[in-house]
Amino acid sequence: MAPPRKTSQGSIRAPVRSAPGTAQAKKDAKTPVPSKPSGVANTEEVEKPIGKVVDIKTAADLKDPPTKPAGEKKAPFHIQEAGTGEQYLNLMVYAEYGVGKTFLMGTSVSVPQMEDVLLIDAESGDLTLTSTDSYDFDKIDRIKVTDYSQISRVYEYLAVHCKLRDSKDPDDIERLRKHESKLKGREIKKPRRYRTVIIDSLTEVETYCMYGLLGINDMTAIDEETASPEWNEYKKQNNSVQRLIRKFRNLPMNVLMVCACDYVQDDQKRMLYVPKMTGQLRNSCQGFMDMVGYMVLVKGSDDEMHRRMWVQPVGRFKAKCRFSNYTKTHFDDPTLAKILKAVGLTSGKSAKAAT
C-alpha cells in the first residue's frame, strides 16, 4: 500500500486502495493503515481555517481557582455533626380571614435571630402590619407580587443573597449593597441580611400559578372570556407549587407561610379544617414544614377573645409539630418569640427577647 500523501496545503489524504482480488490488494491488506493525527476527524476539518476562540467570563470566573491535590474529587455529600450549624424554622399557619395569621408572622421582627425580615406580599395585607408600641413592623421589607414569575425571581434573589449574607469578604458585602440599592431604587449604605422570609399567602400564590397556566395577566380584561382549568393544568399547578414550597423551605433561613382555611370531607367522611389549597396540595404542602398550625379565636377566662394556635391534630383540623421537645397541643396568644423558645431554637441574646 502506498504511504499517505500530503497535499500542497499540508493536509493528510487517505491512501488509495487497489481493486479487490489483485496482487496489490493482497499486499495492501497485510499493511496496517496509519492512524489519523490526533484531533483530526476528516479531511474537511483539517483543511478548514481555524479561528481564535475567546471565552467571555465574569470577574468572579477570572479569579484563580482553588488548588486541589491531583486526583482529589469533590465529596458527593457533607456530614453535619449534631449541634453544629444554624437551625431555622419552617412554619405554616392557616386560619379563617381576620384571625391574625399575618400579625403572628410579623412578630418575627422582634426576634434578633430572625432579623432581617422580608415579606412576599401576595394579598396586599399592608394594613395588618402597622407598627405598634410592641412591634416595629416598619422594619419589615416588603415585595408586592402580582404573578407567579415574580415569586420565582424573588426566590432566585434570596438564593444568591443567602450565599453572600454571612460572608466577611468586603466584595461580597458590596455586591449585596449594590443589588439592594438597585431593587429599592435608592442608595443603601448598609445592606439588609435577611434570615426570615414570609409568604403571605400561599393560597394566593397558588392562584397566580393557575392564572399563569391559563394565560391570565394584568392585561386581561375583567369581562374577557378565559379558558377553564382542566386536568393537565391542575397537574402542572400541583407540581409547580410543590417545587416552590420545597425550594423556599431549603433556603438557609426561617420560612414562614400563611394560608387561608378550607372545610373539606376526608376519606373517612369526616369534615376537617385544612389549608386552602387545591386537591392533594392541601395535604402535601404540610409535609414540607416543621410545624403546621391551625389558628382560631377562643374566649378566655377574662371574657376577652384570644388567639389559639393548635399544633397537634386533636380536633377536626390538620396540624403537626416535628419538635419532640414540645409536648403541648397548642399555643395561646402565640408570637414567634414564644414559639422559638418553646421548641428550643432560641439561644444567646435571642432568648432574652423570647422571655
C-alpha positions in Angstrom: 0.0 0.0 0.0 1.2 3.5 -0.8 2.0 5.7 2.2 -0.3 8.6 3.0 0.3 11.7 0.9 0.3 15.3 1.9 -1.4 17.9 -0.2 0.1 21.3 -1.0 -1.7 22.7 2.0 -0.2 20.1 4.3 -3.4 18.1 5.0 -3.5 14.4 5.1 -5.3 12.4 2.5 -6.2 8.7 2.9 -4.2 6.2 0.7 -5.9 4.8 -2.4 -6.5 1.0 -2.2 -6.1 -1.3 -5.2 -9.0 -3.1 -6.8 -10.1 -6.3 -4.8 -8.6 -9.6 -6.0 -5.4 -8.1 -7.4 -1.9 -8.8 -6.1 -1.5 -5.2 -4.9 -4.8 -5.5 -2.9 -3.5 -8.6 -1.1 -0.3 -6.7 -0.2 -2.3 -3.7 1.0 -4.4 -6.0 3.3 -1.2 -7.0 5.1 0.0 -3.5 5.5 -1.5 -1.6 8.6 -3.3 1.6 7.9 -1.7 4.6 9.6 -3.9 6.3 12.2 -5.0 9.8 11.7 -3.1 12.6 13.5 -4.5 13.4 17.0 -7.5 15.8 16.7 -8.1 15.1 13.0 -11.6 13.9 12.3 -11.6 14.0 8.5 -10.1 15.8 5.5 -12.6 18.6 5.5 -11.9 19.5 9.2 -8.1 19.8 8.6 -8.5 22.0 5.6 -10.9 24.4 7.2 -9.2 27.6 8.7 -9.4 27.7 12.5 -10.3 31.0 14.1 -9.4 32.1 17.6 -11.9 31.2 20.3 -12.4 33.6 23.1 -14.3 32.7 26.3 -16.1 35.7 27.9 -16.1 35.3 31.7 -17.3 37.3 34.6 -14.9 38.9 37.1 -15.6 36.1 39.6 -14.7 33.5 37.0 -11.4 35.1 36.3 -10.2 34.5 39.9 -7.6 31.8 40.3 -9.4 28.5 41.1 -8.5 26.9 44.4 -5.8 24.4 44.0 -6.5 20.7 44.9 -4.2 17.8 45.2 -4.0 15.7 42.0 -6.8 13.2 41.7 -8.9 14.6 44.6 -12.6 14.8 43.8 -15.3 16.8 45.5 -17.3 14.9 48.1 -20.8 13.9 46.9 -22.3 14.9 50.2 -21.5 16.5 53.5 -22.0 15.0 57.0 -23.2 17.6 59.6 -22.5 16.8 63.2 -25.2 17.1 65.7 -25.4 20.5 67.4 -23.5 22.3 64.6 -24.8 24.7 62.1 -27.6 27.3 62.4 -31.2 25.9 62.7 -34.2 27.6 61.1 -37.9 27.3 61.5 -40.3 26.3 58.7 -43.8 27.2 59.8 -47.1 27.2 58.1 -50.2 28.8 59.7 -53.7 28.6 58.3 -56.9 30.1 59.6 -60.1 32.0 58.6 -59.6 35.5 57.3 -59.1 38.1 60.1 -57.9 35.7 62.8 -54.3 37.1 62.9 -52.1 34.9 60.7 -50.2 37.8 59.2 -49.8 39.5 62.5 -48.3 36.4 64.1 -45.7 36.1 61.3 -44.9 39.8 61.7 -43.9 39.3 65.3 -40.7 37.7 63.9 -39.4 41.3 63.6 -38.9 41.4 67.4 -36.7 38.3 67.5 -33.0 39.3 66.9 -32.0 35.9 65.5 -34.8 36.2 62.8 -33.7 39.6 61.6 -33.8 40.9 58.9 -37.4 40.0 57.7 -38.6 40.1 54.2 -42.4 39.8 53.4 -43.6 38.5 50.0 -47.0 40.1 49.9 -49.5 38.4 47.5 -52.5 39.7 49.3 -52.0 43.4 49.8 -52.1 43.0 53.5 -50.1 46.1 54.3 -52.7 47.4 56.8 -52.3 44.3 59.0 -48.7 45.1 59.7 -48.9 48.6 61.0 -46.3 49.4 63.7 -47.5 49.3 67.3 -45.9 50.0 70.7 -44.9 46.3 70.9 -43.8 45.6 67.3 -42.0 47.8 64.8 -43.4 46.3 61.7 -41.9 49.2 59.6 -38.6 47.3 59.8 -40.0 44.5 57.6 -39.1 44.9 53.9 -41.9 44.0 51.5 -42.1 42.8 48.0 -45.6 43.1 46.3 -46.1 40.3 43.8 -48.9 40.1 41.3 -47.9 37.0 39.3 -46.1 33.6 39.7 -43.0 34.6 37.7 -42.2 37.4 40.2 -42.2 34.9 43.1 -39.7 32.8 41.1 -37.4 35.8 40.7 -37.7 36.6 44.4 -36.5 33.0 45.2 -33.6 33.4 42.8 -32.6 36.6 44.5 -32.8 35.1 48.0 -30.8 32.0 46.9 -27.9 34.3 46.0 -28.5 36.6 49.0 -28.1 33.8 51.4 -24.7 32.8 49.9 -23.4 36.3 50.4 -25.2 37.2 53.6 -22.8 35.8 56.1 -19.6 36.4 54.1 -16.8 38.5 55.6 -15.4 39.4 52.1 -15.9 43.1 51.5 -16.5 42.4 47.8 -19.5 40.2 48.7 -20.9 42.8 51.1 -20.6 45.4 48.3 -22.4 43.2 45.9 -25.3 42.9 48.5 -25.4 46.7 48.9 -25.4 47.4 45.2 -28.1 44.8 44.4 -30.3 46.1 47.2 -29.8 49.7 46.1 -30.9 48.7 42.6 -34.0 46.9 43.8 -35.0 49.7 46.2 -34.3 52.5 43.8 -32.1 54.4 46.1 -28.5 54.2 47.5 -28.2 51.9 50.5 -25.3 52.3 52.9 -25.7 49.1 54.9 -27.3 46.1 53.2 -30.0 44.0 54.9 -29.2 40.4 55.8 -32.4 38.5 55.5 -32.8 35.5 57.8 -36.6 35.3 57.6 -39.0 35.3 54.7 -42.8 35.4 55.0 -45.0 34.3 52.1 -48.5 35.8 52.5 -50.4 33.9 51.3 -49.7 30.5 49.8 -53.4 30.4 48.7 -52.9 33.5 46.5 -49.6 32.2 45.2 -51.3 29.1 44.0 -54.0 31.2 42.3 -51.3 33.2 40.5 -49.8 29.9 39.3 -53.0 28.8 37.7 -53.5 32.3 36.1 -50.1 31.9 34.5 -51.0 28.4 33.1 -54.2 29.8 31.7 -52.5 32.9 30.2 -54.3 35.4 32.5 -52.4 38.5 33.4 -52.8 42.2 34.3 -53.7 43.0 30.7 -56.6 40.5 30.7 -59.9 42.4 30.8 -62.3 41.6 33.6 -65.0 40.7 31.1 -62.8 38.8 28.8 -63.6 35.1 28.4 -60.8 32.9 29.6 -60.1 29.2 29.5 -61.2 26.9 32.3 -58.6 24.8 34.0 -58.6 21.1 33.1 -56.8 18.1 34.4 -53.5 19.0 32.7 -53.5 22.5 34.2 -54.2 21.1 37.7 -51.4 18.6 37.4 -48.9 21.3 36.3 -50.1 23.6 39.1 -49.6 20.9 41.7 -46.0 20.2 40.5 -45.1 23.9 40.3 -46.4 24.8 43.8 -44.7 21.8 45.4 -41.4 22.8 43.8 -41.9 26.4 45.0 -42.5 25.3 48.6 -39.6 22.8 48.5 -37.2 25.4 47.2 -38.1 28.1 49.7 -38.0 25.5 52.5 -34.5 24.6 51.5 -33.2 28.1 51.8 -30.9 28.7 54.9 -33.4 31.0 56.6 -36.6 30.9 58.5 -39.5 30.3 56.1 -43.0 31.4 57.3 -46.0 30.6 55.2 -49.6 31.9 55.6 -52.5 30.1 54.2 -56.3 30.5 54.1 -58.6 27.9 55.6 -61.0 25.4 54.0 -63.5 22.9 55.3 -63.5 19.6 53.4 -64.5 16.0 53.8 -61.8 13.4 54.1 -61.7 9.7 53.1 -63.4 8.7 56.3 -66.3 11.2 55.6 -65.2 13.5 58.4 -65.4 17.2 57.9 -62.0 18.8 58.6 -60.4 22.2 58.6 -57.4 22.2 56.2 -55.1 24.7 54.4 -57.0 26.2 51.5 -55.1 24.6 48.6 -56.3 22.6 45.5 -56.7 18.9 45.7 -53.8 16.9 47.2 -51.8 20.1 47.7 -53.7 20.7 50.9 -52.0 17.6 52.4 -48.7 17.5 50.6 -47.8 21.2 51.4 -47.9 20.3 55.1 -45.2 17.6 54.6 -42.6 20.2 53.8 -42.9 22.1 57.1 -41.6 21.6 60.6 -44.8 23.0 62.1 -48.3 23.4 60.8 -50.6 25.5 63.0 -54.4 25.9 62.8 -55.4 29.2 64.4 -58.7 30.2 65.9 -60.2 32.7 68.3 -61.3 31.5 71.7 -62.9 33.2 74.7 -60.7 33.4 77.7 -61.4 33.4 81.4 -61.3 37.2 81.2 -64.2 37.2 78.7 -61.8 38.5 76.1 -61.1 36.9 72.7 -57.6 35.3 72.4 -55.7 33.7 69.6 -55.0 30.0 69.9 -52.8 28.0 67.5 -53.2 24.3 67.5 -50.1 22.3 66.5 -51.4 18.8 67.1 -54.4 17.2 65.3 -56.5 16.8 68.4 -59.7 18.1 66.8 -61.4 18.4 63.4 -58.4 20.1 61.8 -55.0 19.3 60.3 -51.9 20.2 62.4 -48.4 18.9 63.1 -45.3 19.6 65.2 -42.0 17.8 64.5 -40.3 19.2 67.6 -40.3 16.3 70.1 -39.4 18.6 73.0 -42.7 20.5 72.7 -45.4 18.2 74.2 -48.3 20.6 74.4 -51.1 20.7 71.9 -51.3 24.4 71.3 -50.0 27.9 71.8 -52.2 30.7 73.4 -51.6 34.2 72.1 -48.6 32.9 70.0 -45.7 35.0 68.9 -42.6 33.9 67.0 -40.5 34.6 70.1 -42.7 32.2 72.2 -42.6 29.5 69.5 -38.9 29.6 69.1 -38.3 29.4 72.8 -40.8 26.6 73.3 -39.2 24.4 70.6 -35.6 25.1 71.6 -34.5 27.2 68.7 -33.7 30.3 70.8 -30.3 30.9 72.2 -28.0 33.7 73.4 -29.3 37.2 73.2 -32.4 36.0 71.4 -33.5 34.0 74.5 -33.8 37.3 76.3 -36.2 38.7 73.8 -38.3 35.5 73.9 -38.8 35.6 77.7 
